[in-house]
Amino acid sequence: MLAKLRATHGGGFDLAKPSADRIMFAAKKYHIYRPLNYSNINKAYFKPTLLKTVKDISGGYAVPYCFRTTGLIINKAKAPEANDWSDLDNPKYKGHIAYRLKRPLLIGVAYSMGYEPFKLYNNPKEYKKMINKVADKLIQTKNLVYGYWTSGDTQKEFSRSGIIWIETGLSLIL
């Protein structure tokens, strides 16, 4: 989509839907988007905190369309004390951890390390430092991980197997 928008200078599009957290790069670098006029938007259709978050993250270029989040699935019978992202690197759960190696994992682990990733977007040097520290942590603790899932089917298999006690999971809210 980005390549087509750049090639046509936005021609043929009335509305483009990139993810809200990635729009700023293209908006600043290529000048192919215009900020939204929020006074023309019926705010009754949006959860106020979600609308504000997307507006803040995107710099006024986006509204929430659909919302997907990554959370944790915890087998409380096997891991009753587990309750946050830091448990993905807890040696106590060695061999019972699974996750998807995608950007939401980096963000979740960053928060567990005390970072606020979205506040670092405008500071590329600090953001890169944070990502490098998160990557180092994931590399150092990979011996704790049973497996990495790449599809919803694999994720469900892990959950149902009983082997996995803590894993990342997706949910979609429309």
Salt bridges, closest charged atoms under 4 A:
ASP21 OD2 - ARG103 NH1 2.31
ASP56 OD2 - LYS52 NZ 2.54
GLU81 OE1 - LYS92 NZ 3.09
ASP89 OD2 - LYS137 NZ 2.94
GLU116 OE1 - LYS119 NZ 3.16
GLU126 OE2 - LYS129 NZ 3.20
ASP153 OD1 - LYS156 NZ 3.97
